């Protein structure tokens, strides 16, 4: 792949991670969730310096490539169409702790399938008066994702248990 094509892909999609490479058929239109969508296809691979589970370095313990895992990552809209990145992430096996781990990217948080740029766009749109449902529709995500992006420090599961009560003694 030429440097011009690689640069065009990065500029058009906002994907700037150097470890992501694109195949010859890197973009096509598909129907996803009932909507015509733009889909990019890439591969994320690199040589890890250490195991993410046990912390052993690759000089100490043998870390081998162990297949791939396909992830569909939601990107910001392009040409007013939902945009996704189908990313083959490299999996690794650590012979020191006998566990596997997946390659990570700066594009998304760990164990997340929505790009950081989408989360930023949602949180910046949360400043204006608009319903969470409308924001979710505009960014092709769920209303729960919008709620988490707008209110990052709130945890609905732990909300009630954070309250602490102090019982006042009548002698005080």
N, C-alpha and C positions, 0 to 999 in steps of 0.2 A: 504494500500500500504506500502510495506516495505521501510526502509530508503535506502537500496541499490538501489532499482528501482528508487526512487525519485532522488537520486544522479546521477544515470546513465542518466536520462532524462535531468537533469540540465547540465551535462557535454557534452552530445551529441548535445544539441540544443542551449546552451548558455543562457538558461532561468534561472535566479538566483533569481527572485522575490519570496519571501517566501509566499506571499498571493495567488500564483497560484498553484492549485492542479490538478493532472491528473487522468483521469478515467482509468479503466482497459484496454480499447482499446485506448491507448494514441497516437498511431502512425500507419499510413497506407499510402500506395501509392495511389494517385489519379491523374487524368488528369485534369489540370487547365490551361486555356488559351492555350490548344493544346499541353501542355508539361506534361510529367510524372513528378509528384512532390511528395515530402515527406510532409505529413501533420501531425502536432501534434494537440491534442485536450486537452484543459484545461479549468479550471474555475477560475475566479478571484473574490474573495469575502473576505470581512473583515468587521469589525464594525467601522464605521467612528466616529472620535472624534468630528467633527463639520460639518456643512453644507457648501459645497463649494460655494453656491450662496449667502447666507446671513451671514454666519460666526457664527451662534448660535451654542453653544456646545450641545452635545447629552444629557448633564445633564439638560440643560435649556429647550430644545425642543425635542419632540419625533421624531426620524428619523427611518423610517421603511423600510424594504426591499420591493422592488417594481418591481420584475421580473428581467429578464436578457436581455442583448443585445449581439448578436453574432458579433464578429469582426474577419476579416481575416487579420492577421499581417504578413508582409513579413519579413522573417529572412534571415540570411546569408546562402549561398548554403551549402548543406551537400551532400557528395558523388557526387559532381558536378551536383546536381539536385536542382531546385528551391525548397525552403523550406518555409512552411507557418505554422502559429499557428492559429488555430481556437479557439478563446478565448471567453467564455461566461462571459461577464462582469456583475457584480451585479449592478442593478439600485436601487436608494434610493429615498424616498419621505420625504421631510421636512415639518412637519406640522406647522412650524413657518412662513415660507414664501410661502408655498403651491407650491413648485417647485420640480422637480426631478433632480437628477444628477447621473452620472455613476462613478463606481469605477475606480480609476486610478492606473497605474503601472509605475514602473521605467524603464520598458522595452521600452516604446515609449513615445514620447511627447504627450501632450494633443491634442486631435482631429487629431491624426496622425495614420496611419496604416502601417508605415515602421519603423522597429526597429532602435534604436540608433546605433547599431553595423553596420547595413547596411549603414547608413548615414556616419559613420566614415570610412568604407571601401571605399565608393565612393569618399569621400573627400581626402583620402590618395592616391587613384589611380589617382586623378586629377593632381597630381604633375608631372606625366609623359605624354609624348606626345601620346595622344589617343583621338579619337573622342568621343563626348558625347553619340552618338548612340551606339558605341561599349561598353562603360562602362555600359550603360543602359541595353543592352542585357545580359552582363555578370552577372548583379545583379538582373535581372528580375524586373526592374522598368522602369518608363517613362524617356524620355530625359529631361523633365521639372524638374523631381526630381533630376536628375544628375546636372542640371544647378543650382538649388537651393542649393545643397550640396556643389558644388565647389565654388560658389559665394554667400555666405550666406548674405552678406550685400547689394547686389543689389536687387532692386525692379523694375521689368520692367514696372509695371503700373505707378509707381510714378517717373520714371526716368526723364521725361521732366520737371515735375513741381518742381524738386529740384533746378533747375537752377535759380539763382537770377541775375537780371540785375541792374546795377547802372547807371543812366543817369548822364552824366557829364555836368555840367553847364559851359557854355563858359566863365563865369567870374572867374572860379577857376584857 
